[in-house]
Amino acid sequence: MSSAAIGSEQIPPTQPRELRRVVTSSVVGTALEWYDFFIYGFAVTLVFNKLFFPTSDPAVGTIAGFATFGVGFAIRPLGGFLFGHLGDRVGRRATLVLTTLVMGVSTGLIGLLPTYETIGVWAPVLLTLLRVLQGLGAGAEFGGASTLLCEHAPPHRRGYLSSYAQTGVQIGLLLGTVSFLLVESLGDEAVQAWAWRVPFLLSFVMIALSLYVRLRVAESPVFERMSADRRTTKLPVFEAMRRYPRNFLIGIGAHICDTAVVYIYATFSVAYVQETLDLPRWVGLTGVIASTFVVIVLQPLYGALSDRVGRKPLNLFSVIFTGLFAFPFFALLDTQQPALIWIALVVAAGLGLAPMIAVQPAFYAELFGARVRYTGFASSREIGAALGGFSPLVASALVLQAGGTGWLVAVWMVITALISLVAFAFSRETKNLDITAPETLQR
């Protein structure tokens, strides 16, 4: 296990016990925060389209609901700028504690909202405002957790250990999917009356668990050394764009494809299977659960592989497979056979999505120097998320345009894959980069 230096002094490696604590904190924190973010997407097609956006056409209500879902993505870059600034100025850990509170409280409050029938137009307005707060918290969560984990990890295991930040995101997706599957088992009357609120109200309980694990974690040794040496920067976002313009653009483009397709797989496909293919909702939800479980198992393996072969080969393979599988994916869905639908989701996520997102924490952390890492990571990634995050809304509109078929959505997936392919093609291999330096050596 090696040490690296900032200035003339070496930073001692994080001890194994503390490293395990950092990994645990990353998994638990991102799982709980992204549970909050994902359950909104499931609620759109289950209740929000009826209780908050009433209309005679369920498809129109779903599109309106997905529009507010997209609002969370539109605001995420602001969260990246704001909390990234704090992360690079006052510390990674303290900022993550704050994002936990923002995310958890806003999600819990959604579960307390009155519906359109009770307060009229104020219902969707308040729902949208809380979705904005969710977006602010989510915009800094993943970048902060990944930065903290990468700066604690030994260089030769950075890809493997940091992949657990993304594993936490997938656990959050799994928990959200299971929670709504259980809610639906109570019957439509109970769901519409009260049961839909339960997954949101549980967020209040989850805040306590997330804060407990995060407050026990040590600050990044890289940040502590920079702070002691007074090498932090006053305006990290401008510094990140000035010093790393190429990497900033790569960071934007790299996140467009996986953002677009993960929500097509995890949220839009559930609505497509139910509303367009007229199959029971459990078919789509079960497929999402199966594919998410496969991704959770594979991500540490892909992360470890990236420590051996590099980040770039896995990124390129992942995005190329995603583009090539777009049309076969919808062909399998359109068979209306549950087993083939599950196969489509498992293959798309396991071979297309999983390698790209497993490598993502290390890939982004290695794009920027330590002084602006949190800001550069979070802001560039979340701009990409904003561009790709309206994917469920775009997909719903494209299905209507195509007369109830998914071929235009497949075209959309190919386009996003091509954008990220260009970003990855222009990226440099960074697995051997010293990320403890205030400035990276590769720009």
C-alpha angles and dihedrals in degrees: 000000000000135000127219134202142237108195109334100326127083123235109229115233118260110261117248095249093052091044091055089050092052092050091048091049091050094050095045095042097048092041093055095041094048092044084063093050097045100048089065089064093052092047091055094070095033104048116340093072089058106029101037103023105034115189138148090243113063091200091059091049089051091052090050090050093049088051089063088043087058092050088070089060094045090058096043095088089058089053089050092051096043102042093032087060089053092046092055093042108038103016146287098253098047091050092051090053089055094048089051090057094046094049097042098046095046091049093048091050091056087064089058097049120121115233132245090266090060105041104009120214092003089073096068090037093056091042090054092048091053089047087055090055089049088053092051092053095043091049091069103027103082096038092050097045092047094047092051091048095046092049091053096044123094110249097245092054100036096110093047098045096041091052087074089072087064091042087060090055090053092048087054089053090048093049091048093049094048092047092056092043088056091045091053091052088069091069133256096276093056092042093054094042104047117320096087088066095061098077090051095046090051086068089076089061093045092055090068093052093047093049091048094057095040097050090055094057123095120240117259109281088219092057093043091055093047091048092050090049091045091237097136117117128237098223108026097175094057091042091052093052093042097049099033109030093145094048092045090057091045089052091054095048095042094063100047098081100045091045092051097046099040090061092043088055098038105036114006094048090056090055092043093052092048104038104026102031093034094226126142113279092238090069092066095038092050090051091051091050092051094047093046091052090052091051092050090054095045101044099079088048092053090045091053090046090054089058088060105036101021138252098272100062092052093046092051094046092048098051094042092052091048092055094045093048097049097094095039087050093060092039088060092046091050092058085076088217110135094215092053091046090054091048090052092053095044095049094044093050099036099048103021108033105025100063093048097049094040090059094041101090094054093037094057095039089055093052095071140044120252095257093062102019099114093046096042092046097046100039099045092043093047094049085057089048090053091053094048101031097083087066096115090051092046091046093050091051092046092053090054090047091050093051097253099318129114103223094104089052088054089053089052090052091051091051093052090047091053092051092053091042089061091049093050092045090058094045122100127228108262108170092114095045120126102236094182091077117102087233126031118240094223119060 
